[in-house]
Amino acid sequence: MAQCFCEGSSEMLYRRLHNARRTAKDALLAEYGLQNVGQPMLLAILRRKPDGIADSQRELAEELHVTPATVTVSLRSMERDGYVKKIVDNNDMRRKRIALTDKGRKVLDKLDEVY
């Protein structure tokens, strides 16, 4: 069955709604400096963790199905902008846990509004 993208058709209305939502989402992400595709997802994964803390960057990389190096690049800018922070593990000083900050939580709340 062919789709009709005629003016006033349900397909055209859906397409306009989809484009409007994507535009609003992209504008909000740009406003907060989260244009990198994986950054909002990193924040969302951290929010699901107990106390908003991941045990390691490797754990985040596995959940996103990307390399640890990719996560490192994203986390570096997110830490600089105050969305996440690194916490030294008291049991292993070489290990750094990744924590969601209040600023990161607020951005996620804004993203929830857009979605």
Buried (B, 14 or more C-beta within 10 A) or exposed (E): EEEEEEEEEEEBEEEEEEEEEEEEBEEBBEEBBBEBEBBBBBBBBBBEBEEBBBEBBEBBBEBBEBEEEBBEEBBEBBBEBEBBBEEEEEEEEEBBBBBBBEBBBEBBEEBEEEE
